[in-house]
Amino acid sequence: MLFAASRLGAFALSTGLELRPEVVFSPDVVERFIVVNAKVLSAPTRRTLRTNCRALGRALEAYPAPAPVPLPRERAKIPYTKREISAFLALADAQPTPARANKAAALICLGAGAGLAGADLRCLRGSDVTARSGGVVVVVTGHRARTVPVLARYQARLLSCAERAGQELLVGGSDPWRRNVTTPVVGSLAGGADLPRLEVARLRATWLAEVAAAIGLPAFMAAAGVSCCQRLGDIVGRLPKTGEEEAVAWLGGRRP
């Protein structure tokens, strides 16, 4: 705190500011101090100085503003177990009509087998699922357009669902821009009272967990001594892009 206060005080003197706490520790002066020293101090030092100066400013206020109410951090959904996924697929097979059975099975395979979310399923047609590059891939269009390899044990069933759907929307409906994509499919499931609710977010979490284990992500993070992936995106952005065949080999059940 003394280091932060001395640096801020020196800056205030150099700019001709009156050395009064309410002036020097005002948020505007603190921000100006940080910006001016951007080329002199490292980023971690600047972050520490700003945090400490703001803390001193709050401590010196006669009537400090109330602290922000802490909000809970959103946690990842709990993946389904392999037994639950098998039960969901059996429930899909037991639906009273072939159309409902096909939609339910496609939803499960696309979620747990390819990690697709609700927006990814909106415009997906049977023709967007194809066998190539040594496996099965789903060609996703829209805002997050990409090609996603399907995990090996879902490939045959998803290809069968796609063949039956053809050029029709794979997860039901007739309008690609409909709002509720998965709710009608889940809501129309007959039976399965002893099963947990079928959620697209949990299906995606199931895929994420399986892929993370397959590529050795837990071992990598343990070896690196990190518990948060905040900077991994920056690192991955500098790596060569993975080709489709290599991605299918890694994420489709085989190993390159």
N, C-alpha and C positions, 0 to 999 in steps of 0.2 A: 504493500500500500504506500509506503514512504517513497519507493522508487517511482511509482506511478504519479504520486502527487508532485514530486520534485520535477519530473519531466514535464508535466502539465503546467506547473508554475513557471518553469523556464520559458515554455512556449508563450504563456500569457504575457510575461515581461517583454519578450521579443516583439510582440505585436502591440504593445502599449495598453493592454487591458488592465483595469484596476484589480488589484489582488484582493478581491473579496470572494468568499466561498460561493455566494449565490451567482457571481459572474463567472468565475473560473470553472466551476463544476457544472455549469449549465450544459444541457445536452448538445446545444449548437456548438459551443466552444470545444467540447470533447470530440465531436465529429470532425471539426475543422483541424484539430490537433492530429487526429489519426490520418486524415487525408494528406495534410502537408508533409507528414513523415513517412508517406508510403514508400518512397525510394530510399529512405535512410534505415528504417527498421524492418525486420523480417515480418512475414505475415503472422506467425505465432506470437511474436512480441507485441505486435499491434493489437491482436485480439485480446491478449492478457491485459494490456494497458487500458483498452477501452472498457473491459469488464470491471477492472478495479476502479477506474475513474468514475464510472457510473455508480458503482457501489458506494463510493465515498460521497458522491453527490446526493444519493438517496439518504444516506446516514445523516447528512447535514441539513436536510430539509426540516423546517419547523412542523410542517403538516405533510408528511410524505404520502404519496398516493398509495392506495392498497395494492398489495402484490397481486399479480395475475393468478386467477384460479387455476391450479394444475389440472390439465386434462389428460385422461388416460390415453396411452399410445395404442393405436390399433394393432392388434396381434394377428399373426397369420392364422388362417383357418387350420383346424386339425385334419390331417389326411385320413381318408378311410383306410381300413385294414383290407388286406387281400380277401379275407372272408366276406367282408361287407360288399366289396366290389363284385365278388362272385354271386352273392345273394341278389344284388341289384340286376345283374345280367340275367339271372334265372327269373327274376320278377318281370323283366322286359319280355322274355320268351313266353311268359304265361299271360300276357295281355289278351283281351278277348278278340281283338281284330288285328290283322297283319299290319295295318298302317300304324296303329298305336305301338305295336311291338317294335316296328322298325324305327320309329322316331325315338322311343325310349332307349333302345340299344345304341343308336347313333349318338345320342346325347352322352351316354356313359362312355363310349369309346372315344369320342372327341374330347371329352373333359379329362378323363383319367389316362387316356392313351396319347393325347397330343397337347393337353394343357390349354385348350381353347376356352376363352371367357365368353360371356353373353354377346358382346359386340362382335366378336369374331364369328359367331354362329349366325348372325343376322342374314347375310346374303349367301351363305354356303349352300351349294347344290351338290347333288350326287356326283356330278361330273368333275367337281373340284378335288375329289379323292382319287388318286391314281397310283398304280404300282410302277415305280421307276427307281433308278439309282441303287438297285439292290434291296429295296424295301418298299414301304408304302408312305406316301407323303400327302399332306393336305395343303392345298394352295389357298391361302387366306387373302381376301381382298379387303378393301376399305382403308381406314385410317392407319392400321398397323399391318399393312400388307406384308406377307412373308410366306415362306414354305416351311412347313413343320413336319418332321419325321414322326411316324407313329410307332409307339412301342410294339415290340414283336408280338406279344400275346394278344393284342387287339387288332392286328392287321387283317386277318382273315374275316373276322366278324364285321369290321368297318367296311371292307371292300364289298361284302355281301349287302350291307345296308345301302351303300352308295349305288350299287348296281340296281337295286330295287327302286331307289329314288330317281335315278336317271337325271334329267334336267330339272326336276322339281327341287324345291327347298328341302334340305336334308333333315332339318329339325322342325318341320311342320310349317303351316301357314301358306299364304299365297302372295303376300306383300313383303318384299325384301326390307321395307322400311317400317315394319310393324314395331310397336313398342315392346310388348312382352314376347320374347322369343322362347324362353324356356319355361315360364310359369304355366302355360296351358299344358305342356307335355308332362311336367311334374304333377300338376293338379289332376290330370286325367288318369294317373296310374291306378289300376285296380289291384287291391291287395297290398301286401307288404306292411301290414300294421305293426309287425314286430321289428321292422327295420328303422334306422334313423332316417330323418328327412333327406331326400336327395337334393343336394345343393351344388350348383355349378362351381362356386368358389371352393368348396371342399374337394370336388373332383379335380380342379386345377391344382390345389395344394397336394393332392395325392400324386399327380404327375410330377410336380416340382420336387417332392421328397424322393421319389424313385429315381429321377434323373440325377439329382444331387448325389445320391448314394452311388449311382452307377459311374459317375465321372470322378468319384473320390473327393468331393468337395469337403466333407467333414474332416478327412485326413489332412487335406491341404490347409484348411483354416487352423486346425490344431497345430500343424507344423509351423505355420507362419505366425502363430501366437495372436491371431485376430479373432474377434467375436462379432464384428460388424463389417458388412460388405460395402460400406459407403464409398471407398476409393477403388474398389475392384472395377467399377464401370469405367473409370478413367484409364486403368491399365488395359482392360480389354479393348477399349477404343483404339489403342495404338498397336494392337496385334493384327496380323494378317487375317483377312476374312476367311471363314471356313467354307469350303465348297459343299455342294449338296450331297455328293457321295460320301464325303467324310462325315458330314453331320448325320446322315442316315446310319452310317456305321457306328457312330457313338451313341446316338439317341434312339436308334431303331432296334437295339438289342444285340448287335454284333460289335466287335471291337476291331479297329483298324490294325 
